[in-house]
Amino acid sequence: MNAFEIRGGKPLKGEIIPQGAKNEALQILSAVLLTKEKITVSNIPDIKDVNKLIELLQDLGVDVKRISKDTYEFQAANINLDFFHSQTFKQKGGSLRGSIMIVGPLLARYGRAAIPKPGGDKIGRRRLDTHFLGFEKLGAKFIYNAETGFFNIDATQLKGTFILLDEASVTGTANIVMAAVLAQGTTSIYNAACEPYLQQLCKMLNRMGAKITGIGSNLLTIEGVSELSGTEHRLLPDMIEIGSFIGLAAMTASEITIKNVCYNELGIIPDTFKRLGIQMELRGDDIYIPAQKSYEIDTFIDGSILTVSDAPWPGFTPDLLSIVLVVATQAKGSVLIHQKMFESRLFFVDKLIDMGAQIILCDPHRATVIGLDKKYQLKGIEMTSPDIRAGVSLLIAALSASGRSTIYNIEQIERGYQDIDTRLKALGADIRRL
């Protein structure tokens, strides 16, 4: 098992460029299945989850050409539908939760699809009902085979309809949008997710010839078309990486500039970190964070303890709550972290408590953090990464801690963060791979 060994407690300095957005990539790459024409995508992150999906597309028959380190050309002219039922597909699709995203495009273009029960992070129950209820509304029929572990979906004729989503699921909305763009008639999706990455997908589909209106709102209207053409697309920078680097700078009292962040697409992420007392300055499209010896958590207007919770966009993304929690451990003041969407994402706090953090885990969804105000430094320990976001949070804690830390199961971290050890070394971090 690979591991990172970190000797923390030293300030970092320099510039860092965020990778392309992982969650956008999984949607955009799935959308290449909607046309037989060429699609060029740039700023693709070189990470395991994305590379697995690219490999899966190749196995399905997509012609994939790597033009440069972050740019690929895709052409889905000859798809092998029989591959759906192969053991290879079950193995590869089941290990990647993003594999669910290929169902919508395949239903739209070919009228049928199959998908093994997807994998992904162990962060609690993550149901797929939203996807399948939407497909059913469009006219699809699906059967889950418990023996084989496959969902088999038949959608010989998809027809536009009104769909009220049971939750504002990002992947669910994206999947239903991709199924609806080639359906007969008009589809309205209410309670749709409106994240920037979903907006990016809709804009790309419109460039391909789709007719989608309401982009950026929770009501999308899709007028079905007969076919789509090729296009070019560039992914946004990963907002989760940007938030992670903001937290890293604060925890390690470092002077860091995060380059080319597409600030207008970050929503309330910068303001949320500012409420933790972190100073930052927008320079062009870069975020400059000065070295801070201390930072103080804000309170509500009536003086009560600040609560940071996740919510569908434009609320605060759940993927950054782990980072906020870690950053709060060295702040002045207290904060309640309320993770509403996943019931197991806070269970990594035991590692932080072992490092010296003062955290009360109230229940699976809430944790109260009493900041140490950097008067007591965290201490290095051995630990294991349970999922992508918790893993990076523990990495940030280790970089701020005194002594040596070892983080095992770093494959989880590398599913979402490209060349993270190399990029941290460039800032002056003492990190090596075991």
C-alpha positions in Angstrom: 0.0 0.0 0.0 1.4 3.4 -1.0 1.7 6.1 1.7 2.8 9.7 2.2 5.4 10.5 4.9 5.1 14.2 5.9 7.3 16.2 8.2 5.1 19.2 9.0 5.3 22.4 10.9 7.0 24.5 8.2 5.5 27.4 6.3 5.1 27.0 2.5 5.4 29.7 -0.2 4.8 30.0 -3.9 2.2 29.7 -6.6 0.0 26.7 -7.4 -2.3 26.1 -10.3 -5.5 24.1 -9.6 -6.2 21.1 -11.8 -9.3 20.8 -14.1 -12.5 20.1 -12.2 -12.9 16.3 -11.5 -16.7 16.5 -11.1 -17.1 18.4 -14.3 -14.9 16.0 -16.2 -17.0 13.0 -15.3 -20.1 14.7 -16.9 -18.3 16.1 -19.9 -16.5 12.9 -20.8 -19.8 11.0 -20.6 -21.4 13.5 -23.0 -19.0 12.5 -25.8 -21.2 9.4 -26.2 -24.0 11.6 -27.5 -22.5 12.1 -31.0 -20.5 10.3 -33.6 -18.5 13.4 -34.3 -15.2 14.5 -32.7 -15.2 16.3 -29.3 -12.0 17.9 -28.0 -11.8 18.5 -24.2 -8.9 20.4 -22.5 -7.8 21.0 -18.9 -8.6 17.3 -18.0 -7.1 16.3 -14.7 -4.7 13.4 -14.7 -6.3 11.5 -11.8 -7.5 8.0 -11.3 -11.2 8.5 -11.4 -11.0 10.4 -14.7 -8.5 8.1 -16.2 -10.7 5.1 -15.3 -13.6 6.7 -17.1 -11.5 7.4 -20.2 -10.4 3.8 -20.2 -14.0 2.7 -19.9 -14.9 4.9 -22.9 -12.2 3.2 -24.9 -13.4 -0.2 -23.9 -16.9 0.8 -25.2 -15.4 1.6 -28.6 -14.7 5.3 -28.3 -11.7 6.4 -30.3 -9.5 8.4 -27.8 -6.5 10.4 -28.7 -4.3 12.2 -26.2 -3.2 15.5 -27.8 -1.3 16.9 -24.9 -1.0 16.2 -21.1 -4.4 17.7 -20.4 -6.2 17.6 -23.8 -8.0 14.6 -25.4 -9.9 14.1 -28.6 -12.9 11.7 -28.4 -15.0 10.2 -31.2 -17.8 7.8 -30.3 -18.6 6.6 -33.9 -18.5 2.8 -33.2 -19.9 1.8 -29.8 -19.8 -1.9 -28.8 -23.1 -2.3 -27.0 -22.3 -6.0 -26.1 -19.5 -4.8 -23.9 -22.2 -3.7 -21.4 -22.7 -7.3 -20.2 -19.1 -8.3 -20.0 -17.3 -9.1 -16.7 -14.7 -6.5 -17.6 -17.4 -3.8 -17.7 -18.8 -5.0 -14.4 -15.4 -4.8 -12.8 -14.4 -1.4 -14.2 -17.8 0.2 -14.0 -18.4 -1.0 -10.5 -15.2 0.5 -9.2 -16.1 4.0 -10.4 -19.1 5.8 -9.2 -18.9 8.2 -12.2 -19.7 5.3 -14.5 -23.4 6.0 -13.8 -23.0 9.1 -16.0 -22.7 7.1 -19.2 -26.3 5.8 -18.9 -28.1 8.9 -19.9 -26.1 9.4 -23.2 -26.4 5.8 -24.1 -30.1 5.7 -23.5 -30.6 8.8 -25.6 -28.5 7.6 -28.5 -29.0 3.8 -28.5 -32.2 3.2 -26.5 -30.6 0.8 -24.1 -27.9 0.5 -21.5 -26.6 -1.5 -18.6 -24.6 -0.5 -15.6 -23.1 -2.4 -12.7 -23.8 -1.0 -9.2 -21.3 1.9 -9.0 -18.5 2.2 -6.5 -16.9 5.4 -5.1 -16.2 6.8 -1.7 -17.4 5.1 1.5 -19.1 8.2 2.8 -22.6 6.8 3.5 -25.5 5.8 1.4 -25.6 7.5 -2.0 -28.7 6.4 -3.8 -29.3 6.4 -7.5 -33.1 6.7 -7.4 -33.0 10.3 -8.8 -31.3 9.0 -12.0 -33.7 6.1 -12.6 -36.9 8.0 -11.6 -36.0 10.6 -14.2 -35.3 8.0 -16.9 -38.6 6.3 -16.1 -40.4 9.6 -16.5 -38.8 9.9 -20.0 -40.1 6.4 -20.8 -37.3 4.1 -19.8 -37.8 0.7 -18.1 -35.2 -0.8 -15.9 -34.6 -4.0 -14.0 -32.0 -4.6 -11.3 -30.6 -8.1 -11.4 -29.4 -8.9 -7.9 -27.5 -12.0 -9.0 -25.4 -10.2 -11.6 -25.4 -6.8 -9.9 -26.4 -5.1 -13.1 -29.1 -2.4 -13.8 -30.5 -3.1 -17.3 -32.4 -0.2 -18.9 -34.6 -0.2 -22.0 -35.4 3.1 -23.5 -36.5 2.3 -27.1 -38.4 5.6 -27.3 -37.7 8.5 -24.9 -40.3 11.2 -24.9 -40.1 14.6 -23.3 -42.1 15.2 -20.1 -42.3 17.3 -16.9 -39.9 16.0 -14.2 -39.9 17.2 -10.6 -36.7 15.8 -9.1 -36.9 14.3 -5.6 -33.6 16.0 -4.8 -31.4 18.5 -6.6 -28.8 15.8 -7.5 -26.0 17.1 -9.6 -25.2 13.8 -11.3 -28.9 13.0 -11.5 -29.7 16.3 -13.2 -26.8 15.9 -15.6 -27.7 12.3 -16.5 -31.4 13.2 -17.2 -30.4 16.3 -19.2 -28.1 14.1 -21.4 -31.0 11.6 -21.9 -33.5 14.3 -22.7 -31.5 16.2 -25.4 -32.3 13.5 -28.0 -35.8 12.6 -26.7 -38.9 13.5 -28.7 -40.6 16.6 -27.5 -39.9 19.0 -24.7 -38.6 18.1 -21.2 -38.8 20.3 -18.1 -36.7 19.5 -15.1 -37.7 21.3 -11.9 -35.6 21.3 -8.7 -32.6 20.8 -11.1 -29.1 21.2 -9.7 -27.5 24.4 -11.0 -23.8 24.0 -10.1 -21.3 25.7 -12.4 -20.2 22.2 -13.6 -23.7 21.4 -14.7 -24.0 24.8 -16.4 -20.8 24.0 -18.2 -22.3 20.7 -19.4 -25.5 22.5 -20.7 -23.5 25.1 -22.5 -21.4 22.4 -24.2 -24.5 20.5 -25.2 -26.0 23.7 -26.7 -22.8 24.2 -28.8 -23.3 20.7 -30.0 -26.8 21.6 -31.2 -29.0 20.9 -28.1 -31.7 23.4 -27.1 -31.5 23.9 -23.4 -32.8 27.0 -21.6 -32.9 28.0 -18.0 -29.2 27.3 -17.5 -28.1 28.4 -14.0 -31.6 28.1 -12.6 -33.5 25.2 -11.0 -35.8 24.9 -13.9 -34.3 23.5 -17.1 -36.2 23.2 -20.4 -34.9 20.9 -23.0 -36.3 20.8 -26.5 -35.3 17.4 -28.0 -33.3 17.4 -31.3 -32.6 14.5 -33.7 -28.8 14.6 -33.4 -25.8 16.4 -32.0 -22.5 17.4 -33.5 -18.9 17.8 -32.3 -17.4 20.7 -30.3 -14.5 21.8 -28.2 -14.7 22.3 -24.4 -12.4 23.5 -21.6 -13.0 22.4 -18.0 -13.2 24.9 -15.2 -10.5 24.8 -12.5 -11.5 22.5 -9.6 -13.2 24.5 -6.9 -12.6 21.8 -4.3 -8.8 22.0 -5.0 -9.0 25.8 -4.7 -10.8 25.5 -1.3 -8.3 22.9 -0.2 -5.3 25.2 -1.0 -7.0 28.1 0.8 -7.2 25.9 3.9 -3.6 24.7 3.4 -2.3 28.3 3.4 -4.2 29.1 6.6 -3.2 26.0 8.5 0.5 26.2 7.7 0.7 30.1 8.0 1.9 30.2 4.4 1.9 32.8 1.6 0.4 31.1 -1.4 -1.1 32.4 -4.6 -3.7 30.2 -6.3 -3.6 30.9 -10.0 -6.4 31.2 -12.6 -9.3 30.3 -10.3 -12.3 31.5 -12.4 -13.3 33.5 -9.3 -16.9 34.3 -10.5 -17.6 30.5 -10.5 -16.6 29.9 -6.9 -19.9 31.1 -5.4 -19.8 31.5 -1.6 -16.6 29.4 -1.1 -14.2 32.4 -0.6 -16.7 34.1 1.7 -17.1 31.0 3.8 -13.3 30.8 4.4 -13.2 34.5 5.1 -15.7 33.8 8.0 -13.1 31.5 9.5 -10.8 34.6 9.6 -8.7 33.7 6.6 -7.4 36.8 4.7 -7.3 36.7 0.9 -7.0 39.1 -2.0 -8.2 38.8 -5.5 -5.4 39.8 -7.9 -6.8 39.5 -11.5 -8.1 36.0 -11.5 -5.7 34.8 -8.8 -6.3 34.4 -5.1 -3.4 35.7 -3.0 -3.3 34.4 0.6 -0.8 36.1 3.0 0.9 34.3 5.8 -1.2 34.6 8.9 0.0 33.8 12.4 -3.6 33.5 13.6 -7.2 33.7 12.3 -10.4 34.2 14.2 -13.7 32.5 13.4 -16.7 34.9 13.0 -19.9 34.6 14.9 -23.5 35.2 13.9 -24.8 38.7 14.4 -26.3 37.9 17.8 -23.0 36.5 19.0 -23.9 32.8 18.7 -21.5 30.2 17.5 -21.0 30.1 13.7 -22.5 27.1 11.9 -21.1 26.0 8.5 -23.3 23.6 6.7 -23.6 22.1 3.2 -26.5 22.8 0.8 -27.2 22.4 -2.9 -25.7 25.2 -5.1 -25.5 28.1 -4.6 -25.0 26.8 -1.0 -21.7 25.6 0.3 -20.4 22.4 -1.3 -20.3 19.3 0.9 -16.9 18.4 -0.5 -15.2 21.3 1.4 -16.7 20.7 4.8 -13.9 18.4 5.7 -11.4 21.1 4.8 -13.3 23.7 6.8 -13.3 21.4 9.8 -9.6 20.9 9.7 -8.9 24.6 9.3 -11.1 25.4 12.3 -8.9 23.2 14.6 -6.2 25.9 14.6 -8.5 29.0 14.5 -9.4 31.2 17.4 -13.0 30.5 18.4 -15.5 27.7 17.8 -17.7 26.5 14.9 -20.3 23.9 14.4 -19.8 21.8 11.2 -23.1 20.4 9.9 -22.7 17.8 7.2 -26.3 17.2 6.1 -25.9 15.2 2.9 -23.6 12.3 3.9 -23.8 10.4 7.2 -20.2 9.1 7.4 -18.0 12.0 6.2 -17.2 13.2 9.7 -15.9 9.9 11.0 -12.3 10.9 10.2 -12.3 13.4 13.1 -10.9 10.7 15.4 -7.6 11.0 13.6 -7.6 14.8 14.2 -8.4 14.2 17.9 -5.4 11.9 18.1 -3.3 14.7 16.7 -4.5 17.0 19.5 -7.5 18.8 18.0 -10.4 19.6 20.2 -13.5 18.3 18.4 -16.8 17.0 19.8 -18.5 14.6 17.4 -22.2 15.3 18.2 -23.6 12.7 15.9 -22.8 11.3 12.3 -23.8 14.7 10.8 -22.5 17.3 13.3 -19.1 18.2 14.9 -18.2 21.1 17.1 -14.6 22.3 16.7 -13.0 24.4 19.5 -10.0 26.1 17.9 -6.6 26.0 19.4 -5.6 29.4 18.0 -2.2 27.9 17.0 -1.2 28.0 20.7 -1.0 24.2 20.6 0.4 22.6 17.5 -1.1 19.4 16.2 1.3 16.4 16.4 2.2 13.9 13.7 0.7 10.4 13.8 0.1 7.4 11.5 -3.4 7.4 9.9 -5.4 6.0 6.9 -7.3 8.0 4.4 -11.0 6.9 4.3 -12.1 9.0 1.3 -10.8 11.7 -1.1 -11.8 14.8 0.9 -11.0 13.4 4.3 -7.7 12.2 3.0 -6.7 15.7 1.8 -7.9 17.2 5.1 -5.6 14.8 7.0 -2.8 15.7 4.6 -3.3 19.4 5.4 -3.4 18.6 9.1 -0.1 16.7 8.8 1.6 19.5 6.9 0.7 21.8 9.8 1.6 19.3 12.6 4.9 19.0 14.4 6.9 15.9 13.8 6.3 13.1 11.3 3.0 11.9 10.0 2.3 8.9 7.7 -0.9 8.7 5.7 -1.8 5.3 4.2 -4.3 4.4 1.5 -3.3 7.5 -0.5 -4.9 5.9 -3.6 -8.1 7.5 -2.2 -6.4 11.0 -2.3 -5.0 10.4 -5.8 -8.5 9.6 -7.1 -9.2 13.3 -6.9 -5.9 15.2 -6.7 -3.3 15.3 -9.5 0.4 15.0 -8.6 -0.4 16.4 -5.2 2.9 15.5 -3.6 4.9 17.0 -6.5 2.9 20.2 -6.4 3.2 20.5 -2.6 7.0 19.9 -2.8 7.2 22.9 -5.2 5.7 25.0 -2.4 8.4 23.7 0.0 6.5 20.9 1.7 8.5 18.0 3.2 6.5 15.1 1.7 7.7 11.9 0.2 6.0 8.8 -1.2 6.6 5.5 0.5 
